[in-house]
Amino acid sequence: MDEWCFDVFDLDDQSNGHSLKYTVIELFQRFDLTSKYRINPSSLDTFLTKLEQGYSKHHNPYHNLVHGADVTQTVYQVLTQSKLIHWLTDLEIFATIIAAAIHDFEHTGTTNNFHINTQSDFAMLYNDKAVLENHHSSSTFRLLRSEDCNILHKLARAEYREFRSLVIDMVLATDMSSHFQQIKTMKSMLSMPENIDKSKALSLVLHCADISHPAKQWDLHHRWTMSLLDEFFIQGDMERDMGLPLSPLCDRHNTLVPESQIGFIDFIVEPSFQVMGDMLDKVMTHLSESTASEGNKDDDVFESDKPKALVKHTESCSQTSPWMSLLNGKLKKKGNSIQIPRAWEEYLKENRNSWKALARKDGRKTSSVLSEEDKPQLDKKTSDDKSEKDKDALEKESKPNDKSSEVKKNEEVDLKKNTKGVSRQTSTTGLFGPFPTSPVQRSRPRLKKTISDSAAVCTRFFGIEPDEILDTVKDQSSEESLSSNKVSNV
């Protein structure tokens, strides 16, 4: 449970398909929540049983109870590894675990845009706004109102309001259409001297956990990717039968997996985790300074067997409680700032390289033929690709270039056709690519040309506005350019 690359699939096998139930029960025990909030064990068991039934209602390949367990464990790992847990009250920990566990409750296996385009009952009920996310939270609180599932009945009125507000905020923040605004808001908070708003911080942690599988080891990431594509293709089949335009990544015959995953890592996952890491650094630095000002040394706060002046839940917690062992690890410090471990960085890099190797292996291989045998052996592929490039270079030198120039013209014509509007199927550029390889070299006119296709995909699939991804890539370009100039000046 404490590992970043925890194998939730193995847990699901060992628990006979009840990974979500056992994950929540384990975390409740670690934080002694059942005792602190006088939760009836029978009510908790019934609630978790019905929660798993809701996740299994539509038999989704991806948005199922295993995904719920994975996200819940990932949130726990981030909170404990970063020691952000010391910043939270018992009630906030309770709400965070529940929000993670229920964040995709009764997911239909289709996207918000599918509900909007088909004018589903959910879309009508929630006015096309965060359709599924509203349903996840609303249906959960309806479930919690039933007597046999009510694990909140001992909360005071004020506690219940705070709990409900935090859970709703966190679940709604998993809506991908609000992704760029969420990142922008957090970046703005990071630039301010004040500490971070707790609701915003916890919402970002859950959002990152929800899209975290590209930041896990390859076998887990690859398995999740294939499951997600299976779910997308089922939606694509439904759209085809209904005479609707196929959503991006939902055409089982014409979806390129490596390119889509490379773009997803580069422009969604990695920037999100970077901001989350910076947020965790700032919160923990601020907590360290505030406790030091109260007469405690930093080491006393994060590593002592008898912590003082942490938060309410630490003051009343027994020194023998399971979570107390988390205090033993040390956080890195740079000057007066604390730097939390970022285990995800190496996996993001490795998985990006893995997908690039697959893309080089066969640039036209579609998802319908991508299987387990395609798991990359990077060293071998890199050497093979290098030798192939050498051969191609020799052939180009020895042959006239007329045919290649003709092909290039045809490709330019196809590109112009493909970037007109948003009603086409997924193109060979994948979800976010291709992009210039060096962000430092990007300019806004070039960005408009290279991501016009990707912006259309984002708009239709996630509900993300084209200008938002354009501005985000521009910001990344400016930051990396500034960083490059600093290095060259040194």
ChimeraX attribute file (.defattr): number of C-alpha atoms within 10 A of each C-alpha:
attribute: neighborCount
match mode: 1-to-1
recipient: residues
	/A:1	15
	/A:2	13
	/A:3	12
	/A:4	19
	/A:5	21
	/A:6	17
	/A:7	15
	/A:8	21
	/A:9	17
	/A:10	12
	/A:11	20
	/A:12	19
	/A:13	11
	/A:14	11
	/A:15	13
	/A:16	9
	/A:17	16
	/A:18	18
	/A:19	24
	/A:20	30
	/A:21	25
	/A:22	17
	/A:23	21
	/A:24	21
	/A:25	17
	/A:26	13
	/A:27	19
	/A:28	18
	/A:29	14
	/A:30	14
	/A:31	19
	/A:32	19
	/A:33	17
	/A:34	17
	/A:35	12
	/A:36	13
	/A:37	16
	/A:38	14
	/A:39	17
	/A:40	18
	/A:41	13
	/A:42	13
	/A:43	18
	/A:44	20
	/A:45	17
	/A:46	17
	/A:47	22
	/A:48	21
	/A:49	15
	/A:50	17
	/A:51	24
	/A:52	25
	/A:53	16
	/A:54	22
	/A:55	24
	/A:56	19
	/A:57	15
	/A:58	14
	/A:59	17
	/A:60	20
	/A:61	19
	/A:62	21
	/A:63	22
	/A:64	24
	/A:65	28
	/A:66	23
	/A:67	23
	/A:68	29
	/A:69	26
	/A:70	26
	/A:71	29
	/A:72	26
	/A:73	27
	/A:74	26
	/A:75	26
	/A:76	25
	/A:77	20
	/A:78	26
	/A:79	20
	/A:80	16
	/A:81	22
	/A:82	24
	/A:83	21
	/A:84	19
	/A:85	23
	/A:86	23
	/A:87	19
	/A:88	20
	/A:89	15
	/A:90	21
	/A:91	19
	/A:92	21
	/A:93	23
	/A:94	20
	/A:95	22
	/A:96	26
	/A:97	21
	/A:98	18
	/A:99	30
	/A:100	28
	/A:101	27
	/A:102	27
	/A:103	30
	/A:104	28
	/A:105	27
	/A:106	26
	/A:107	22
	/A:108	19
	/A:109	21
	/A:110	18
	/A:111	18
	/A:112	26
	/A:113	21
	/A:114	20
	/A:115	18
	/A:116	17
	/A:117	14
	/A:118	13
	/A:119	14
	/A:120	14
	/A:121	12
	/A:122	18
	/A:123	21
	/A:124	13
	/A:125	13
	/A:126	14
	/A:127	12
	/A:128	17
	/A:129	18
	/A:130	22
	/A:131	23
	/A:132	29
	/A:133	24
	/A:134	19
	/A:135	22
	/A:136	22
	/A:137	24
	/A:138	14
	/A:139	15
	/A:140	22
	/A:141	16
	/A:142	11
	/A:143	16
	/A:144	17
	/A:145	13
	/A:146	12
	/A:147	11
	/A:148	15
	/A:149	22
	/A:150	20
	/A:151	23
	/A:152	18
	/A:153	16
	/A:154	14
	/A:155	15
	/A:156	10
	/A:157	10
	/A:158	9
	/A:159	14
	/A:160	16
	/A:161	11
	/A:162	14
	/A:163	21
	/A:164	15
	/A:165	13
	/A:166	21
	/A:167	26
	/A:168	20
	/A:169	16
	/A:170	26
	/A:171	27
	/A:172	23
	/A:173	23
	/A:174	25
	/A:175	19
	/A:176	21
	/A:177	19
	/A:178	16
	/A:179	20
	/A:180	18
	/A:181	13
	/A:182	19
	/A:183	19
	/A:184	14
	/A:185	11
	/A:186	21
	/A:187	15
	/A:188	10
	/A:189	17
	/A:190	18
	/A:191	8
	/A:192	9
	/A:193	9
	/A:194	11
	/A:195	15
	/A:196	17
	/A:197	11
	/A:198	14
	/A:199	16
	/A:200	17
	/A:201	19
	/A:202	26
	/A:203	24
	/A:204	24
	/A:205	27
	/A:206	26
	/A:207	28
	/A:208	24
	/A:209	24
	/A:210	20
	/A:211	18
	/A:212	22
	/A:213	26
	/A:214	25
	/A:215	27
	/A:216	22
	/A:217	19
	/A:218	21
	/A:219	14
	/A:220	17
	/A:221	19
	/A:222	19
	/A:223	15
	/A:224	17
	/A:225	17
	/A:226	18
	/A:227	15
	/A:228	17
	/A:229	21
	/A:230	19
	/A:231	19
	/A:232	23
	/A:233	23
	/A:234	18
	/A:235	22
	/A:236	23
	/A:237	16
	/A:238	16
	/A:239	19
	/A:240	15
	/A:241	9
	/A:242	11
	/A:243	9
	/A:244	15
	/A:245	15
	/A:246	22
	/A:247	24
	/A:248	28
	/A:249	26
	/A:250	24
	/A:251	25
	/A:252	19
	/A:253	12
	/A:254	19
	/A:255	26
	/A:256	26
	/A:257	24
	/A:258	27
	/A:259	22
	/A:260	22
	/A:261	22
	/A:262	26
	/A:263	20
	/A:264	19
	/A:265	21
	/A:266	18
	/A:267	17
	/A:268	20
	/A:269	22
	/A:270	20
	/A:271	16
	/A:272	24
	/A:273	24
	/A:274	14
	/A:275	18
	/A:276	23
	/A:277	20
	/A:278	17
	/A:279	22
	/A:280	24
	/A:281	23
	/A:282	21
	/A:283	25
	/A:284	24
	/A:285	19
	/A:286	20
	/A:287	22
	/A:288	22
	/A:289	16
	/A:290	15
	/A:291	17
	/A:292	16
	/A:293	11
	/A:294	10
	/A:295	11
	/A:296	16
	/A:297	16
	/A:298	18
	/A:299	15
	/A:300	18
	/A:301	20
	/A:302	23
	/A:303	18
	/A:304	15
	/A:305	14
	/A:306	14
	/A:307	19
	/A:308	17
	/A:309	17
	/A:310	19
	/A:311	16
	/A:312	14
	/A:313	19
	/A:314	22
	/A:315	13
	/A:316	9
	/A:317	15
	/A:318	13
	/A:319	14
	/A:320	9
	/A:321	13
	/A:322	13
	/A:323	18
	/A:324	20
	/A:325	13
	/A:326	16
	/A:327	21
	/A:328	12
	/A:329	12
	/A:330	15
	/A:331	19
	/A:332	12
	/A:333	12
	/A:334	7
	/A:335	7
	/A:336	10
	/A:337	16
	/A:338	21
	/A:339	19
	/A:340	23
	/A:341	16
	/A:342	15
	/A:343	15
	/A:344	20
	/A:345	14
	/A:346	13
	/A:347	18
	/A:348	25
	/A:349	15
	/A:350	17
	/A:351	23
	/A:352	23
	/A:353	17
	/A:354	21
	/A:355	23
	/A:356	19
	/A:357	23
	/A:358	22
	/A:359	17
	/A:360	16
	/A:361	16
	/A:362	10
	/A:363	14
	/A:364	12
	/A:365	18
	/A:366	17
	/A:367	20
	/A:368	16
	/A:369	12
	/A:370	15
	/A:371	11
	/A:372	11
	/A:373	7
	/A:374	13
	/A:375	15
	/A:376	19
	/A:377	11
	/A:378	16
	/A:379	10
	/A:380	10
	/A:381	16
	/A:382	17
	/A:383	11
	/A:384	14
	/A:385	15
	/A:386	11
	/A:387	12
	/A:388	11
	/A:389	12
	/A:390	12
	/A:391	11
	/A:392	12
	/A:393	11
	/A:394	10
	/A:395	11
	/A:396	12
	/A:397	9
	/A:398	9
	/A:399	9
	/A:400	10
	/A:401	10
	/A:402	9
	/A:403	10
	/A:404	11
	/A:405	11
	/A:406	11
	/A:407	11
	/A:408	12
	/A:409	12
	/A:410	11
	/A:411	12
	/A:412	12
	/A:413	11
	/A:414	11
	/A:415	16
	/A:416	11
	/A:417	11
	/A:418	18
	/A:419	19
	/A:420	12
	/A:421	10
	/A:422	20
	/A:423	16
	/A:424	16
	/A:425	17
	/A:426	24
	/A:427	19
	/A:428	19
	/A:429	21
	/A:430	24
	/A:431	28
	/A:432	26
	/A:433	23
	/A:434	17
	/A:435	18
	/A:436	14
	/A:437	8
	/A:438	10
	/A:439	18
	/A:440	18
	/A:441	12
	/A:442	19
	/A:443	14
	/A:444	13
	/A:445	8
	/A:446	12
	/A:447	18
	/A:448	15
	/A:449	13
	/A:450	21
	/A:451	23
	/A:452	22
	/A:453	26
	/A:454	27
	/A:455	24
	/A:456	24
	/A:457	27
	/A:458	22
	/A:459	19
	/A:460	19
	/A:461	20
	/A:462	17
	/A:463	19
	/A:464	20
	/A:465	17
	/A:466	19
	/A:467	13
	/A:468	17
	/A:469	22
	/A:470	18
	/A:471	14
	/A:472	17
	/A:473	22
	/A:474	18
	/A:475	13
	/A:476	16
	/A:477	20
	/A:478	17
	/A:479	14
	/A:480	16
	/A:481	17
	/A:482	13
	/A:483	13
	/A:484	13
	/A:485	12
	/A:486	10
	/A:487	9
	/A:488	8
	/A:489	7
	/A:490	6
